[in-house]
Each structure stands twice: as C-alpha cells, then as structure tokens.
C-alpha cells in the first residue's frame, strides 16, 4: 500500500470561508509560519507548511516537481512521470 500527496498552490478569490456545519465544527485560515512551528498538527502538515515557506522565501523551483506525459509501451496509452526539472543544456 502507498499514499500519494499532491500539494497545489492556489490563491484564494476571497478569504471568506463557506463550509458545511454538518461536516465541520469550524473552518479558519491558518498562518503558514505558525502552522510550520506548532506541535498540534500531523508531521506531514508541518512538513508541507515548511516546504511552502521555503518556496515562498527561496523560490519554488527549488522544491517543485514537474510532470511529463510520456507514451506507454501499449499503443495509445500514456503515463505521467513526476520529477525535478533537469538543468538546461547549452
């Protein structure tokens, strides 16, 4: 068994949160710096917060993976390969 986590960086259209009160007790925006430092979260949430802070401060090119769609052995099928960008060759 394996897990795959995908992190998307999006910008909100507004900071208003509409949520289902039958599914959630509360919803709120969290400060990324505080989220990275708190011990009241899961290890993966803390790591993602630290990665995002690093990307904001040093550029996301240092942490991002790219996706390359490539043809599979079987005709008409494709697979996606996720990897760091290769350096440009002159």
MOPAC internal coordinates of N, CA, C and O (Angstrom, degrees):
PM7 1SCF
backbone

  N    0.0000 0     0.00 0     0.00 0    0    0    0
  C    1.4347 1     0.00 0     0.00 0    1    0    0
  C    1.5258 1   108.55 1     0.00 0    2    1    0
  O    1.2310 1   120.56 1   -36.38 1    3    2    1
  N    1.3254 1   116.54 1   143.62 1    3    2    1
  C    1.4574 1   120.44 1   177.30 1    5    3    2
  C    1.5184 1   109.53 1  -143.62 1    6    5    3
  O    1.2310 1   121.16 1   -23.15 1    7    6    5
  N    1.3092 1   115.39 1   156.85 1    7    6    5
  C    1.4596 1   122.35 1   176.57 1    9    7    6
  C    1.5149 1   108.50 1  -115.77 1   10    9    7
  O    1.2310 1   120.95 1   -32.72 1   11   10    9
  N    1.3024 1   115.78 1   147.28 1   11   10    9
  C    1.4551 1   121.64 1   176.94 1   13   11   10
  C    1.5165 1   107.32 1  -129.20 1   14   13   11
  O    1.2310 1   120.19 1   -57.50 1   15   14   13
  N    1.3188 1   117.24 1   122.50 1   15   14   13
  C    1.4535 1   122.21 1   179.11 1   17   15   14
  C    1.5139 1   108.86 1  -109.09 1   18   17   15
  O    1.2310 1   120.59 1   -49.06 1   19   18   17
  N    1.2942 1   116.48 1   130.94 1   19   18   17
  C    1.4555 1   122.19 1   176.19 1   21   19   18
  C    1.5165 1   108.04 1  -115.57 1   22   21   19
  O    1.2310 1   120.84 1   -51.54 1   23   22   21
  N    1.2975 1   116.00 1   128.46 1   23   22   21
  C    1.4546 1   121.26 1  -179.88 1   25   23   22
  C    1.5176 1   107.93 1  -111.65 1   26   25   23
  O    1.2310 1   120.98 1   -54.46 1   27   26   25
  N    1.3130 1   115.73 1   125.54 1   27   26   25
  C    1.4666 1   121.49 1   178.68 1   29   27   26
  C    1.5185 1   108.69 1  -113.47 1   30   29   27
  O    1.2310 1   120.59 1   -46.30 1   31   30   29
  N    1.2984 1   116.48 1   133.70 1   31   30   29
  C    1.4613 1   120.85 1   175.85 1   33   31   30
  C    1.5178 1   107.84 1   -97.37 1   34   33   31
  O    1.2310 1   121.07 1   -65.93 1   35   34   33
  N    1.3081 1   115.57 1   114.07 1   35   34   33
  C    1.4539 1   121.02 1  -179.55 1   37   35   34
  C    1.5169 1   109.09 1  -126.10 1   38   37   35
  O    1.2310 1   120.60 1   -21.83 1   39   38   37
  N    1.3035 1   116.46 1   158.17 1   39   38   37
  C    1.4608 1   121.85 1   174.63 1   41   39   38
  C    1.5217 1   108.03 1  -109.01 1   42   41   39
  O    1.2310 1   120.09 1   -48.53 1   43   42   41
  N    1.3291 1   117.44 1   131.47 1   43   42   41
  C    1.4615 1   119.44 1  -178.61 1   45   43   42
  C    1.5245 1   111.55 1   -69.98 1   46   45   43
  O    1.2310 1   121.04 1   -34.12 1   47   46   45
  N    1.3255 1   115.61 1   145.88 1   47   46   45
  C    1.4642 1   120.55 1   173.26 1   49   47   46
  C    1.5176 1   109.67 1   -73.59 1   50   49   47
  O    1.2310 1   120.35 1   149.57 1   51   50   49
  N    1.3303 1   116.93 1   -30.43 1   51   50   49
  C    1.4611 1   122.69 1   173.79 1   53   51   50
  C    1.5225 1   106.85 1  -152.35 1   54   53   51
  O    1.2310 1   120.54 1   -10.74 1   55   54   53
  N    1.3132 1   116.57 1   169.26 1   55   54   53
  C    1.4569 1   120.22 1   178.98 1   57   55   54
  C    1.5262 1   111.73 1  -100.76 1   58   57   55
  O    1.2310 1   120.58 1  -170.73 1   59   58   57
  N    1.3070 1   116.50 1     9.27 1   59   58   57
  C    1.4597 1   122.14 1   176.07 1   61   59   58
  C    1.5316 1   108.06 1   -77.63 1   62   61   59
  O    1.2310 1   120.39 1   -47.08 1   63   62   61
  N    1.3266 1   116.86 1   132.92 1   63   62   61
  C    1.4611 1   121.29 1  -179.66 1   65   63   62
  C    1.5230 1   108.91 1  -111.90 1   66   65   63
  O    1.2310 1   120.66 1   -59.42 1   67   66   65
  N    1.3193 1   116.35 1   120.58 1   67   66   65
  C    1.4614 1   122.38 1   172.15 1   69   67   66
  C    1.5226 1   106.92 1  -106.56 1   70   69   67
  O    1.2310 1   120.36 1   -59.93 1   71   70   69
  N    1.3142 1   116.91 1   120.07 1   71   70   69
  C    1.4597 1   119.15 1  -178.61 1   73   71   70
  C    1.5222 1   110.54 1  -136.51 1   74   73   71
  O    1.2310 1   121.34 1   -19.12 1   75   74   73
  N    1.3049 1   115.04 1   160.88 1   75   74   73
  C    1.4613 1   122.20 1  -179.02 1   77   75   74
  C    1.5294 1   109.17 1   -81.28 1   78   77   75
  O    1.2310 1   120.29 1   -65.00 1   79   78   77
  N    1.3208 1   117.05 1   115.00 1   79   78   77
  C    1.4650 1   120.88 1  -178.92 1   81   79   78
  C    1.5258 1   112.32 1   -70.61 1   82   81   79
  O    1.2310 1   120.04 1   166.60 1   83   82   81
  N    1.3178 1   117.53 1   -13.40 1   83   82   81
  C    1.4631 1   120.28 1   176.11 1   85   83   82
  C    1.5305 1   111.09 1   -81.84 1   86   85   83
  O    1.2310 1   120.38 1   158.23 1   87   86   85
  N    1.3237 1   116.87 1   -21.77 1   87   86   85
  C    1.4617 1   120.66 1  -179.08 1   89   87   86
  C    1.5227 1   112.94 1  -104.20 1   90   89   87
  O    1.2310 1   120.01 1   153.89 1   91   90   89
  N    1.3244 1   117.58 1   -26.11 1   91   90   89
  C    1.4669 1   121.39 1  -175.76 1   93   91   90
  C    1.5234 1   110.23 1  -128.28 1   94   93   91
  O    1.2310 1   121.08 1   -36.80 1   95   94   93
  N    1.3194 1   115.53 1   143.20 1   95   94   93
  C    1.4578 1   119.71 1   174.17 1   97   95   94
  C    1.5190 1   110.96 1   -80.34 1   98   97   95
  O    1.2310 1   120.87 1   143.16 1   99   98   97
  N    1.3283 1   115.95 1   -36.84 1   99   98   97
  C    1.4627 1   120.20 1   177.72 1  101   99   98
  C    1.5196 1   109.56 1  -159.86 1  102  101   99
  O    1.2310 1   120.65 1   -23.11 1  103  102  101
  N    1.3033 1   116.37 1   156.89 1  103  102  101
  C    1.4647 1   123.81 1   175.26 1  105  103  102
  C    1.5146 1   107.36 1  -137.29 1  106  105  103
  O    1.2310 1   120.78 1   -41.59 1  107  106  105
  N    1.3195 1   116.11 1   138.41 1  107  106  105
  C    1.4568 1   119.52 1   179.25 1  109  107  106
  C    1.5293 1   109.72 1  -156.05 1  110  109  107
  O    1.2310 1   121.25 1   -25.13 1  111  110  109
  N    1.3198 1   115.21 1   154.87 1  111  110  109
  C    1.4549 1   120.95 1   173.32 1  113  111  110
  C    1.5159 1   107.54 1   -77.76 1  114  113  111
  O    1.2310 1   120.32 1   -39.58 1  115  114  113
  N    1.3119 1   116.99 1   140.42 1  115  114  113
  C    1.4559 1   121.84 1   178.70 1  117  115  114
  C    1.5170 1   109.78 1  -115.28 1  118  117  115
  O    1.2310 1   121.22 1   -36.97 1  119  118  117
  N    1.3189 1   115.28 1   143.03 1  119  118  117
  C    1.4574 1   120.77 1   175.81 1  121  119  118
  C    1.5287 1   108.49 1   -72.14 1  122  121  119
  O    1.2310 1   120.58 1   -51.43 1  123  122  121
  N    1.3109 1   116.50 1   128.57 1  123  122  121
  C    1.4600 1   121.70 1  -174.95 1  125  123  122
  C    1.5299 1   112.14 1   -61.74 1  126  125  123
  O    1.2310 1   120.21 1   139.87 1  127  126  125
  N    1.3188 1   117.21 1   -40.13 1  127  126  125
  C    1.4657 1   120.76 1   179.62 1  129  127  126
  C    1.5229 1   110.64 1   -63.43 1  130  129  127
  O    1.2310 1   120.49 1   135.16 1  131  130  129
  N    1.3298 1   116.66 1   -44.84 1  131  130  129
  C    1.4631 1   120.17 1   178.34 1  133  131  130
  C    1.5241 1   111.25 1   -65.65 1  134  133  131
  O    1.2310 1   120.38 1   141.00 1  135  134  133
  N    1.3210 1   116.88 1   -39.00 1  135  134  133
  C    1.4613 1   121.10 1   179.45 1  137  135  134
  C    1.5296 1   110.99 1   -62.98 1  138  137  135
  O    1.2310 1   120.22 1   143.68 1  139  138  137
  N    1.3095 1   117.19 1   -36.32 1  139  138  137
  C    1.4658 1   121.07 1   179.38 1  141  139  138
  C    1.5273 1   111.78 1   -70.19 1  142  141  139
  O    1.2310 1   120.14 1   152.13 1  143  142  141
  N    1.3270 1   117.34 1   -27.87 1  143  142  141
  C    1.4653 1   121.40 1  -175.24 1  145  143  142
  C    1.5254 1   114.47 1   -94.21 1  146  145  143
  O    1.2310 1   119.84 1   156.44 1  147  146  145
  N    1.3205 1   117.92 1   -23.56 1  147  146  145
  C    1.4609 1   120.33 1  -172.99 1  149  147  146
  C    1.5225 1   112.53 1   -69.54 1  150  149  147
  O    1.2310 1   121.11 1   -30.56 1  151  150  149
  N    1.3184 1   115.49 1   149.44 1  151  150  149
  C    1.4683 1   120.58 1   174.44 1  153  151  150
  C    1.5286 1   110.32 1   -96.60 1  154  153  151
  O    1.2310 1   120.52 1  -177.94 1  155  154  153
  N    1.3215 1   116.61 1     2.06 1  155  154  153
  C    1.4638 1   121.50 1  -177.34 1  157  155  154
  C    1.5284 1   111.94 1   -95.84 1  158  157  155
  O    1.2310 1   120.29 1  -144.96 1  159  158  157
  N    1.3128 1   117.06 1    35.04 1  159  158  157
  C    1.4586 1   121.34 1   177.72 1  161  159  158
  C    1.5234 1   109.13 1  -142.24 1  162  161  159
  O    1.2310 1   120.51 1    -6.23 1  163  162  161
  N    1.3056 1   116.63 1   173.77 1  163  162  161
  C    1.4624 1   120.10 1   179.48 1  165  163  162
  C    1.5311 1   109.83 1   -77.37 1  166  165  163
  O    1.2310 1   119.98 1   -23.21 1  167  166  165
  N    1.3203 1   117.65 1   156.79 1  167  166  165
  C    1.4649 1   119.95 1   178.35 1  169  167  166
  C    1.5311 1   112.84 1   -57.92 1  170  169  167
  O    1.2310 1   119.93 1   141.94 1  171  170  169
  N    1.3269 1   117.74 1   -38.06 1  171  170  169
  C    1.4675 1   118.94 1  -178.19 1  173  171  170
  C    1.5283 1   111.29 1   -69.44 1  174  173  171
  O    1.2310 1   119.97 1   143.04 1  175  174  173
  N    1.3340 1   117.65 1   -36.96 1  175  174  173
  C    1.4660 1   120.31 1   177.55 1  177  175  174
  C    1.5196 1   110.34 1   -64.56 1  178  177  175
  O    1.2310 1   120.62 1   137.85 1  179  178  177
  N    1.3173 1   116.41 1   -42.15 1  179  178  177
  C    1.4623 1   120.64 1   177.61 1  181  179  178
  C    1.5291 1   111.07 1   -62.31 1  182  181  179
  O    1.2310 1   120.08 1   137.13 1  183  182  181
  N    1.3276 1   117.44 1   -42.87 1  183  182  181
  C    1.4638 1   120.95 1  -179.69 1  185  183  182
  C    1.5196 1   111.25 1   -65.85 1  186  185  183
  O    1.2310 1   120.16 1   137.36 1  187  186  185
  N    1.3297 1   117.29 1   -42.64 1  187  186  185
  C    1.4646 1   120.79 1   178.92 1  189  187  186
  C    1.5232 1   109.87 1   -62.27 1  190  189  187
  O    1.2310 1   120.05 1   137.73 1  191  190  189
  N    1.3215 1   117.50 1   -42.27 1  191  190  189
  C    1.4635 1   120.58 1   177.95 1  193  191  190
  C    1.5282 1   110.33 1   -60.90 1  194  193  191
  O    1.2310 1   120.25 1   137.67 1  195  194  193
  N    1.3318 1   117.14 1   -42.33 1  195  194  193
  C    1.4670 1   120.43 1   178.69 1  197  195  194
  C    1.5245 1   111.51 1   -65.89 1  198  197  195
  O    1.2310 1   120.24 1   140.63 1  199  198  197
  N    1.3303 1   117.15 1   -39.37 1  199  198  197
  C    1.4682 1   120.62 1   176.86 1  201  199  198
  C    1.5261 1   111.15 1   -62.39 1  202  201  199
  O    1.2310 1   120.52 1   136.23 1  203  202  201
  N    1.3328 1   116.62 1   -43.77 1  203  202  201
  C    1.4610 1   120.25 1   179.53 1  205  203  202
  C    1.5251 1   111.45 1   -64.36 1  206  205  203
  O    1.2310 1   120.16 1   137.52 1  207  206  205
  N    1.3203 1   117.30 1   -42.48 1  207  206  205
  C    1.4656 1   120.00 1   177.06 1  209  207  206
  C    1.5253 1   110.84 1   -61.44 1  210  209  207
  O    1.2310 1   120.51 1   137.08 1  211  210  209
  N    1.3221 1   116.62 1   -42.92 1  211  210  209
  C    1.4647 1   120.58 1   178.43 1  213  211  210
  C    1.5238 1   110.32 1   -61.16 1  214  213  211
  O    1.2310 1   120.47 1   135.65 1  215  214  213
  N    1.3166 1   116.71 1   -44.35 1  215  214  213
  C    1.4618 1   120.69 1   178.74 1  217  215  214
  C    1.5135 1   112.39 1   -62.70 1  218  217  215
  O    1.2310 1   120.34 1   138.62 1  219  218  217
  N    1.3209 1   116.96 1   -41.38 1  219  218  217
  C    1.4662 1   120.41 1   178.44 1  221  219  218
  C    1.5280 1   111.56 1   -63.40 1  222  221  219
  O    1.2310 1   120.59 1   141.89 1  223  222  221
  N    1.3265 1   116.47 1   -38.11 1  223  222  221
  C    1.4634 1   120.83 1  -176.39 1  225  223  222
  C    1.5280 1   113.09 1   -84.16 1  226  225  223
  O    1.2310 1   120.03 1   146.84 1  227  226  225
  N    1.3355 1   117.54 1   -33.16 1  227  226  225
  C    1.4669 1   120.94 1  -171.42 1  229  227  226
  C    1.5192 1   114.68 1  -119.84 1  230  229  227
  O    1.2310 1   120.42 1   179.22 1  231  230  229
  N    1.3053 1   116.81 1    -0.78 1  231  230  229
  C    1.4603 1   120.58 1  -178.89 1  233  231  230
  C    1.5168 1   111.33 1    99.00 1  234  233  231
  O    1.2310 1   120.90 1   -46.99 1  235  234  233
  N    1.3175 1   115.89 1   133.01 1  235  234  233
  C    1.4597 1   120.58 1  -177.60 1  237  235  234
  C    1.5205 1   112.81 1   -73.84 1  238  237  235
  O    1.2310 1   119.68 1   166.29 1  239  238  237
  N    1.3234 1   118.22 1   -13.71 1  239  238  237
  C    1.4617 1   119.64 1   177.80 1  241  239  238
  C    1.5259 1   110.84 1   -62.81 1  242  241  239
  O    1.2310 1   120.17 1   161.40 1  243  242  241
  N    1.3381 1   117.28 1   -18.60 1  243  242  241
  C    1.4625 1   120.86 1   179.43 1  245  243  242
  C    1.5258 1   113.53 1   -81.63 1  246  245  243
  O    1.2310 1   120.07 1   166.52 1  247  246  245
  N    1.3270 1   117.48 1   -13.48 1  247  246  245
  C    1.4645 1   119.63 1  -177.97 1  249  247  246
  C    1.5218 1   113.66 1  -128.55 1  250  249  247
  O    1.2310 1   119.90 1   162.06 1  251  250  249
  N    1.3162 1   117.79 1   -17.94 1  251  250  249
  C    1.4609 1   120.41 1  -175.81 1  253  251  250
  C    1.5205 1   112.97 1   -70.12 1  254  253  251
  O    1.2310 1   121.30 1   -29.74 1  255  254  253
  N    1.3104 1   115.11 1   150.26 1  255  254  253
  C    1.4567 1   123.07 1   170.30 1  257  255  254
  C    1.5173 1   107.50 1  -110.19 1  258  257  255
  O    1.2310 1   120.62 1   -33.51 1  259  258  257
  N    1.3044 1   116.41 1   146.49 1  259  258  257
  C    1.4573 1   120.13 1   175.59 1  261  259  258
  C    1.5230 1   108.53 1  -103.96 1  262  261  259
  O    1.2310 1   121.09 1   -19.95 1  263  262  261
  N    1.3189 1   115.52 1   160.05 1  263  262  261
  C    1.4599 1   120.66 1   177.04 1  265  263  262
  C    1.5101 1   107.71 1  -114.65 1  266  265  263
  O    1.2310 1   121.23 1   -47.60 1  267  266  265
  N    1.3135 1   115.26 1   132.40 1  267  266  265
  C    1.4537 1   121.54 1   177.85 1  269  267  266
  C    1.5234 1   107.90 1  -123.11 1  270  269  267
  O    1.2310 1   120.47 1   -58.90 1  271  270  269
  N    1.3256 1   116.70 1   121.10 1  271  270  269
  C    1.4653 1   119.91 1   177.15 1  273  271  270
  C    1.5163 1   108.61 1   -86.12 1  274  273  271
  O    1.2310 1   121.03 1   -51.26 1  275  274  273
  N    1.3201 1   115.63 1   128.74 1  275  274  273
  C    1.4571 1   120.67 1  -175.54 1  277  275  274
  C    1.5230 1   109.81 1  -129.72 1  278  277  275
  O    1.2310 1   120.39 1   -29.89 1  279  278  277
  N    1.3326 1   116.86 1   150.11 1  279  278  277
  C    1.4619 1   119.22 1   179.36 1  281  279  278
  C    1.5284 1   110.82 1   -69.68 1  282  281  279
  O    1.2310 1   121.04 1   -41.54 1  283  282  281
  N    1.3233 1   115.62 1   138.46 1  283  282  281
  C    1.4613 1   121.30 1   176.78 1  285  283  282
  C    1.5246 1   109.46 1   -85.27 1  286  285  283
  O    1.2310 1   120.85 1    -8.80 1  287  286  285
  N    1.3034 1   115.98 1   171.20 1  287  286  285
  C    1.4618 1   121.45 1   179.01 1  289  287  286
  C    1.5202 1   110.07 1   -60.93 1  290  289  287
  O    1.2310 1   120.78 1   142.98 1  291  290  289
  N    1.3219 1   116.11 1   -37.02 1  291  290  289
  C    1.4644 1   120.74 1  -178.82 1  293  291  290
  C    1.5143 1   109.76 1   -80.98 1  294  293  291
  O    1.2310 1   120.35 1   -48.89 1  295  294  293
  N    1.2925 1   116.93 1   131.11 1  295  294  293
  C    1.4636 1   123.49 1  -176.35 1  297  295  294
  C    1.5240 1   111.30 1   -56.08 1  298  297  295
  O    1.2310 1   121.47 1   -47.73 1  299  298  297
  N    1.3206 1   114.79 1   132.27 1  299  298  297
  C    1.4572 1   120.36 1   176.55 1  301  299  298
  C    1.5135 1   115.11 1    82.21 1  302  301  299
  O    1.2310 1   119.53 1   178.92 1  303  302  301
  N    1.3084 1   118.50 1    -1.08 1  303  302  301
  C    1.4672 1   121.99 1   179.73 1  305  303  302
  C    1.5189 1   109.04 1  -105.90 1  306  305  303
  O    1.2310 1   121.07 1   -24.89 1  307  306  305
  N    1.3391 1   115.57 1   155.11 1  307  306  305
  C    1.4567 1   120.85 1  -179.70 1  309  307  306
  C    1.5208 1   109.56 1  -136.23 1  310  309  307
  O    1.2310 1   120.97 1   -20.59 1  311  310  309
  N    1.3056 1   115.75 1   159.41 1  311  310  309
  C    1.4530 1   120.50 1   170.58 1  313  311  310
  C    1.5179 1   107.94 1  -133.05 1  314  313  311
  O    1.2310 1   121.04 1   -16.86 1  315  314  313
  N    1.3327 1   115.62 1   163.14 1  315  314  313
  C    1.4558 1   120.99 1   179.61 1  317  315  314
  C    1.5262 1   108.69 1  -112.07 1  318  317  315
  O    1.2310 1   121.37 1   -50.08 1  319  318  317
  N    1.3076 1   114.98 1   129.92 1  319  318  317
  C    1.4537 1   122.05 1   177.48 1  321  319  318
  C    1.5268 1   107.62 1  -110.13 1  322  321  319
  O    1.2310 1   120.40 1   -56.27 1  323  322  321
  N    1.3207 1   116.84 1   123.73 1  323  322  321
  C    1.4646 1   122.10 1   179.52 1  325  323  322
  C    1.5231 1   108.39 1  -104.84 1  326  325  323
  O    1.2310 1   120.51 1   -51.24 1  327  326  325
  N    1.3186 1   116.64 1   128.76 1  327  326  325
  C    1.4627 1   120.49 1  -175.89 1  329  327  326
  C    1.5210 1   110.12 1  -160.48 1  330  329  327
  O    1.2310 1   121.46 1   -12.43 1  331  330  329
  N    1.3242 1   114.82 1   167.57 1  331  330  329
  C    1.4677 1   119.36 1   171.81 1  333  331  330
  C    1.5124 1   108.33 1   -72.48 1  334  333  331
  O    1.2310 1   121.32 1   -28.16 1  335  334  333
  N    1.3125 1   115.08 1   151.84 1  335  334  333
  C    1.4671 1   119.25 1   177.81 1  337  335  334
  C    1.5258 1   109.68 1   -64.18 1  338  337  335
  O    1.2310 1   121.16 1   -38.75 1  339  338  337
  N    1.3065 1   115.39 1   141.25 1  339  338  337
  C    1.4614 1   120.25 1   174.16 1  341  339  338
  C    1.5219 1   108.72 1   -81.26 1  342  341  339
  O    1.2310 1   119.95 1   -32.45 1  343  342  341
  N    1.3284 1   117.70 1   147.55 1  343  342  341
  C    1.4647 1   119.57 1   177.19 1  345  343  342
  C    1.5224 1   110.19 1   -61.99 1  346  345  343
  O    1.2310 1   121.13 1   -34.95 1  347  346  345
  N    1.3086 1   115.45 1   145.05 1  347  346  345
  C    1.4689 1   120.65 1   176.90 1  349  347  346
  C    1.5185 1   108.82 1   -66.41 1  350  349  347
  O    1.2310 1   120.40 1   -43.45 1  351  350  349
  N    1.3231 1   116.85 1   136.55 1  351  350  349
  C    1.4622 1   120.49 1   176.54 1  353  351  350
  C    1.5225 1   108.67 1  -102.26 1  354  353  351
  O    1.2310 1   120.59 1   -41.19 1  355  354  353
  N    1.3311 1   116.49 1   138.81 1  355  354  353
  C    1.4764 1   119.34 1  -177.70 1  357  355  354
  C    1.5108 1   112.95 1   -68.67 1  358  357  355
  O    1.2310 1   120.10 1   180.00 1  359  358  357

